[in-house]
């Protein structure tokens, strides 16, 4: 999609008909000169992708671009196959990982590139999400924000094992060190989970350029606004830049309404 995008659609493949309003913005931020984030919104609202690249200016930018393009292409071409949604997501991310590895072989100057990826799909009887790295998917319900994905970072693993506290994790110097990303020969687990949604929920897919600057309470407050999704997305980005904007910022919002 373009740097800014907004649309709405009806999803009829689920066991109910849902109206989606969605918008996405990616911004270089206040400090960096290159945007290594990438995102894609299917025009019919079937799936949504956010990727956050790393590995030097050209490397990170290329890794997130490759991942987004490969995932998009795979989902489009296999959407109507009999394959389960969980397998569809897993296959798409495995394909993206291989494509990045192949590019590393062809371009040794990008051998250390990689990217996160978070993908949400509305297909079959219920929606699903897949995640590699620390880009996140949140759900806002009744003004309460819940992080649906788990960060795949060394610090997140330390929190789970009670080695450090959640408060310590927020400022830990290694909090950005990924335990998983696309672009690794040894890429392991792809987190795949069903999404529990209902009318009036809002979903937020984002890179860590947003969550590094804004607390969950600030994000929840902005997402709870009655404004349209494009305006809310822009406010999230603008507020993150006001707080420092030290990284690229990508925000993708989906507002859910039952079709009348």
Buried (B, 14 or more C-beta within 10 A) or exposed (E): BEEBBBBBBEBEBBEEEBBBBBBBBBBBBBEBEEBBBBBBBBEEBBBBBBBBBBBBEBBBBBBBBBBBBBBBBBBEEBBEEEEEBBEBBBBBBBBBBBBBBEBBEEEEEBBBBBBBBBBBBBBBEBBBBBBBBBBBBBBBBEEEBEBBBBBBBBBBBBBEEEEBEEEEBEEBEEBBEBBBBBBBEEBEEBBBBEBEBEEEBBBBBBBBBBBBBBEEEBBBBBBBEEEBBBBBBBBBBBBBBEBBBBBBBBBBBBBBBEEE
